[in-house]
Amino acid sequence: MMLADHRPTENVPDVHRIVGADLGLADRYRAVRHHTEDLAAALSDEDQLVQSMPDASPTKWHLAHSSWFFEAFILAQTDYVPFDPQFNYLFNSYYEAVGDRHPRAARGLLTRPSASDVRRYRQHVDASMLALLEDCPEHYRAVVELGLHHEQQHQELLLMDIKHAFSENPIAPAYTPRPDRPPATTVPLEWTIFDGGLVEIGHAGDGFAFDNEGPRHKVWLEPFRMANRLVTNGEWLAFMTSGGYADPAFWLSDGWATVQREAWAAPLYWREGDEGWRVFTLEGLHPVDPAAPVCHVSYYEADAYARWAGGRLPREAEWEIAAHRVHEHLAGALHPRHAMASTLSQMIGEVWQWTASPYAAYPGFRPADDPTGEYNGKFMSGQMVLRGGACITPVGHSRQTYRNFFPPTARWAFSGLRIATDV
């Protein structure tokens, strides 16, 4: 696929340098907003319209919705003049308090407004937001922070969704060319023992966090062991070869029904041919790397593998306690990288890691009493928690307390697993 030229970047801070930097809110706003446009710059206008399944959204919609968030929750409270009043219906995602919205599964039918209209919409919102941020009233600052982290979530979703769309194209187009990589060897599986006991989890209150990361609270943990690294493609191939997808003994009832209904026999994006297994990536179609972390598996698949391997998935409190032992915040790649060390690693920045914990409120959780209270709380049913962030998660967006969540059947997120056991 021919890649589009990227636009100039004068006066825009590098998003990779804002982590831990003492930048003002306006500079951080510019950096995050530009990074979204930078991700979309490799895509044609036709690419930006496609919606390959109901759970995914077109790139154009992500570009517009992340602008709508600032418009709806900040600028609408000022003397701002909307770019187009109809956009409030087109680009609202799920905020009932804000009004009606276009059906999610039909976002790919929105040929109008055009991609160029959406780019002008972003410029319109940016001009008003940057004017506001010159002397931002204190009561807007928390919502601006939320909007920036919301946009970073959509940067990841943009890549997830275009990967799924490209995977449905028979010519298997690449989002970007694949760089040369040296061959890797698999780090041996080892274990770290944790004593358990009465521990505290949840965000401590310093810096940004989503509301579902708190309140901080105490949890009792029994002693447990955590694998030093993520499960690899090579290990997953062994699970497949041994009949793991064909043996109901390893599967939860709903998981086994899903395997039968969907005819799952390998992770999403894996394709078997005369030359063996290959995997579709944002860098095109390539042989499966046995040393790389397995990716794009559902909770049901992760749970079945853990049972087959003689372990289990970690509970989210166990995962968080283990993550605080590791000071790594990797990200900024388009495909998960292999483990480099035999010590506890790959906690953050390779694949989102399924846990055994249902997504539910922490003790004392209360959503905000304004429309932003719909952000997380109303989804606390029928979902499982994932931890750790992925290679495509924006730099600086992940942290040890971050709680992602997806239904147990979801596979298009960059999701994998590591094994835990009781002691």
Secondary structure, DSSP 8 states (H G I E B T S, - for coil): ---------TT---GGG-TT----HHHHHHHHHHHHHHHHTTS-TTGGG---STT---HHHHHHHHHHHHHHHTGGGTT---S-TTHHHHS--S-GGG-----GGGGGG---S-HHHHHHHHHHHHHHHHHHHTT--HHHHHHHHHHHHHHHHHHHHHHHHHHHHHHTSTT---SS--------------EEEE--EEEEES--SSS---GGG-S-EEEEE--EEEESS--BHHHHHHHHHTTGGG-GGGS-HHHHHHHHHHT--S-TTEEEETTEEEEEETTEEEE--TTSB--S--HHHHHHHHHHTT-B---HHHHHHHHTT--------SS------SSS---SSB-EEEEEEE----TT----SSGGGGTTGGG-SS-EEEES-BTTS-TT---TT--EEE-TT--SSSEE---EEE-
